[in-house]
């Protein structure tokens, strides 16, 4: 499994609102496409930072699955405009889970 380790830093005070939308709309949309989400995990050191992992069956599946999400109606008509203005920055590190040790819920 290929995993994106994602770090998001929201604008001050926006983490709770971002996560409300992320949990209610973004995660279900990811799951419908077949992506796995683990998290979010809240930083205990920074009230505006959180982390999550997004999983794909393999490297070949990653780009088409991402395209299905980011080119989809939900992202283009609702989520992009709602979520992106709340972010200060985000970072993605791509890793491999070759032994399938991550336990997705």
Steps between C-alpha positions, in 0.01 A plus 500: 500500500616853418437755774505877498605634839327841499565798729255790493535836673187710499476872545475591870183367660374320188599139580167399660294637209732343242475163674122521523478528121783250446329235715147552370566546127858430394559167677179340367587618147848348530353172623253485209796513262683227694759712680566424864525775762665455838462797733477787541756523777513834682830661589533547875765766443323717241123562515493570126674184377372150433617188318338217311594216271338430165549152356491361148518135390820565302695775326322448167160556664602821678477755218170378352340486846624849587373627164157351565482693828651833390322507165170398658203724551521502882858633500448748218166642611528486879808369676775690320337838569418410859824330607788658311453853643528352852847354435832671561699205366502128446769242440484151355757223542445188292593169666453130433341256745639185332397261776150644544565579868276809513159410638236705324165544673 
